[in-house]
Structures are given as C-alpha cells and as structure tokens.
Amino acid sequence: MGCGKSTLGKKLAAKLGCPLYDTDRETEKLAGLPIPQIFARYGEAFFREKETEVLHLVAELPEADFRIVVTGGGLATHHDNMDWMNGHGRSVYLSLPPEVLVSRLKEDPNRSVRPLLQPFRTDGQLRQFVTEKLAEREPFYRQATLTFNPLQEDITTLITKIKTLKTI
C-alpha cells in the first residue's frame, strides 16, 4: 500500500518487454465492479477470493513465458498465495519504512478509492493503521524471492537481479 508497485511494475514491463498484469485491475474486470464497490457490496473476504482467482488465471495465460504481475498489498497474506507465487515464479517485496508509506498515502490522489483507508481521517489514524498493517503483513512479504528498497536501489539494479533469477 503506497510502496509504488503499480508504477514500478509498469516501468519494469516496459524495460523488459513483457506483459504486465495488475491483480487489482483484473479483479475489477472479473467482478464487473470497481474495488470500492466490491468491498462495499461483498466485503473484503470476497475480494480476496477473487484476487486469488485472478492470480491463478494470470499465471496460466499462454502469451508469455515471463510476465510482471503487480498484486495488491494484502494478496500475499491470504490463503497460501505467497507460497504459490514463489512456486510459480519469482516475487519481489518493495520494502519501505512506515513513515514513507504514510507520506505517500497522505498525498495519494487515489486515496479515496482505497477501501481499507476509508475509516482513517487523521494523519495519526493513518500512521497507526499503516504501521499495524505492515507489521501484520511483513512476515509474508519477507518470504519474497527478492527484497527491493526503491529508496536505496534503482530500477537497473532490480532488473539485473530479476534477470539473474529468471535463468534459475
């Protein structure tokens, strides 16, 4: 949430010349509704089920041997998704400290369409939520094949690491 997955995913796909799939966008297509409406109408559990379904569907698409899949921040924490991702490809954790995430989310023009952020009206509430959510998700994220800190490394370094893993 706020680490730059979508932005970095687009850059990576362009530089690597491979398809990009965003599980949030694909889940919206599958459900026929935008994410805020999915959450409002069916709840988070339904969204997570559809998101997992999309993850599996995207992996089965035949058009490319290599693809970038940008997932929502909670996908890795549900079912066996982290194990599944690592078993069917390589995963990258974009690691940023909570204060950077909070700063980015405060300035995010799309914050109003992020269902999990709706209840938080003050900076303090947002900071507490992000800190708690990151602590809850971190054990799953740490299982990723690669950890990348976009504040300390550039995209070229990440591409080199991915290409090295790609041949394994």
Secondary structure as a PSIPRED ss2 file (coil, helix, strand):
# PSIPRED VFORMAT (PSIPRED V4.0)

   1 M C   1.000  0.000  0.000
   2 G C   1.000  0.000  0.000
   3 C C   1.000  0.000  0.000
   4 G C   1.000  0.000  0.000
   5 K H   0.000  1.000  0.000
   6 S H   0.000  1.000  0.000
   7 T H   0.000  1.000  0.000
   8 L H   0.000  1.000  0.000
   9 G H   0.000  1.000  0.000
  10 K H   0.000  1.000  0.000
  11 K H   0.000  1.000  0.000
  12 L H   0.000  1.000  0.000
  13 A H   0.000  1.000  0.000
  14 A H   0.000  1.000  0.000
  15 K H   0.000  1.000  0.000
  16 L H   0.000  1.000  0.000
  17 G C   1.000  0.000  0.000
  18 C C   1.000  0.000  0.000
  19 P C   1.000  0.000  0.000
  20 L E   0.000  0.000  1.000
  21 Y E   0.000  0.000  1.000
  22 D E   0.000  0.000  1.000
  23 T H   0.000  1.000  0.000
  24 D H   0.000  1.000  0.000
  25 R H   0.000  1.000  0.000
  26 E H   0.000  1.000  0.000
  27 T H   0.000  1.000  0.000
  28 E H   0.000  1.000  0.000
  29 K H   0.000  1.000  0.000
  30 L H   0.000  1.000  0.000
  31 A H   0.000  1.000  0.000
  32 G C   1.000  0.000  0.000
  33 L C   1.000  0.000  0.000
  34 P C   1.000  0.000  0.000
  35 I H   0.000  1.000  0.000
  36 P H   0.000  1.000  0.000
  37 Q H   0.000  1.000  0.000
  38 I H   0.000  1.000  0.000
  39 F H   0.000  1.000  0.000
  40 A H   0.000  1.000  0.000
  41 R H   0.000  1.000  0.000
  42 Y H   0.000  1.000  0.000
  43 G C   1.000  0.000  0.000
  44 E H   0.000  1.000  0.000
  45 A H   0.000  1.000  0.000
  46 F H   0.000  1.000  0.000
  47 F H   0.000  1.000  0.000
  48 R H   0.000  1.000  0.000
  49 E H   0.000  1.000  0.000
  50 K H   0.000  1.000  0.000
  51 E H   0.000  1.000  0.000
  52 T H   0.000  1.000  0.000
  53 E H   0.000  1.000  0.000
  54 V H   0.000  1.000  0.000
  55 L H   0.000  1.000  0.000
  56 H H   0.000  1.000  0.000
  57 L H   0.000  1.000  0.000
  58 V H   0.000  1.000  0.000
  59 A H   0.000  1.000  0.000
  60 E H   0.000  1.000  0.000
  61 L C   1.000  0.000  0.000
  62 P C   1.000  0.000  0.000
  63 E C   1.000  0.000  0.000
  64 A C   1.000  0.000  0.000
  65 D C   1.000  0.000  0.000
  66 F C   1.000  0.000  0.000
  67 R C   1.000  0.000  0.000
  68 I E   0.000  0.000  1.000
  69 V E   0.000  0.000  1.000
  70 V E   0.000  0.000  1.000
  71 T C   1.000  0.000  0.000
  72 G C   1.000  0.000  0.000
  73 G C   1.000  0.000  0.000
  74 G C   1.000  0.000  0.000
  75 L H   0.000  1.000  0.000
  76 A H   0.000  1.000  0.000
  77 T H   0.000  1.000  0.000
  78 H C   1.000  0.000  0.000
  79 H C   1.000  0.000  0.000
  80 D C   1.000  0.000  0.000
  81 N H   0.000  1.000  0.000
  82 M H   0.000  1.000  0.000
  83 D H   0.000  1.000  0.000
  84 W H   0.000  1.000  0.000
  85 M H   0.000  1.000  0.000
  86 N H   0.000  1.000  0.000
  87 G H   0.000  1.000  0.000
  88 H H   0.000  1.000  0.000
  89 G C   1.000  0.000  0.000
  90 R C   1.000  0.000  0.000
  91 S C   1.000  0.000  0.000
  92 V E   0.000  0.000  1.000
  93 Y E   0.000  0.000  1.000
  94 L E   0.000  0.000  1.000
  95 S C   1.000  0.000  0.000
  96 L C   1.000  0.000  0.000
  97 P C   1.000  0.000  0.000
  98 P H   0.000  1.000  0.000
  99 E H   0.000  1.000  0.000
 100 V H   0.000  1.000  0.000
 101 L H   0.000  1.000  0.000
 102 V H   0.000  1.000  0.000
 103 S H   0.000  1.000  0.000
 104 R H   0.000  1.000  0.000
 105 L H   0.000  1.000  0.000
 106 K H   0.000  1.000  0.000
 107 E H   0.000  1.000  0.000
 108 D C   1.000  0.000  0.000
 109 P C   1.000  0.000  0.000
 110 N C   1.000  0.000  0.000
 111 R H   0.000  1.000  0.000
 112 S H   0.000  1.000  0.000
 113 V H   0.000  1.000  0.000
 114 R C   1.000  0.000  0.000
 115 P H   0.000  1.000  0.000
 116 L H   0.000  1.000  0.000
 117 L H   0.000  1.000  0.000
 118 Q C   1.000  0.000  0.000
 119 P C   1.000  0.000  0.000
 120 F C   1.000  0.000  0.000
 121 R C   1.000  0.000  0.000
 122 T C   1.000  0.000  0.000
 123 D H   0.000  1.000  0.000
 124 G H   0.000  1.000  0.000
 125 Q H   0.000  1.000  0.000
 126 L H   0.000  1.000  0.000
 127 R H   0.000  1.000  0.000
 128 Q H   0.000  1.000  0.000
 129 F H   0.000  1.000  0.000
 130 V H   0.000  1.000  0.000
 131 T H   0.000  1.000  0.000
 132 E H   0.000  1.000  0.000
 133 K H   0.000  1.000  0.000
 134 L H   0.000  1.000  0.000
 135 A H   0.000  1.000  0.000
 136 E H   0.000  1.000  0.000
 137 R H   0.000  1.000  0.000
 138 E H   0.000  1.000  0.000
 139 P H   0.000  1.000  0.000
 140 F H   0.000  1.000  0.000
 141 Y H   0.000  1.000  0.000
 142 R C   1.000  0.000  0.000
 143 Q C   1.000  0.000  0.000
 144 A C   1.000  0.000  0.000
 145 T C   1.000  0.000  0.000
 146 L E   0.000  0.000  1.000
 147 T E   0.000  0.000  1.000
 148 F E   0.000  0.000  1.000
 149 N C   1.000  0.000  0.000
 150 P C   1.000  0.000  0.000
 151 L C   1.000  0.000  0.000
 152 Q C   1.000  0.000  0.000
 153 E C   1.000  0.000  0.000
 154 D C   1.000  0.000  0.000
 155 I H   0.000  1.000  0.000
 156 T H   0.000  1.000  0.000
 157 T H   0.000  1.000  0.000
 158 L H   0.000  1.000  0.000
 159 I H   0.000  1.000  0.000
 160 T H   0.000  1.000  0.000
 161 K H   0.000  1.000  0.000
 162 I H   0.000  1.000  0.000
 163 K H   0.000  1.000  0.000
 164 T H   0.000  1.000  0.000
 165 L H   0.000  1.000  0.000
 166 K H   0.000  1.000  0.000
 167 T C   1.000  0.000  0.000
 168 I C   1.000  0.000  0.000
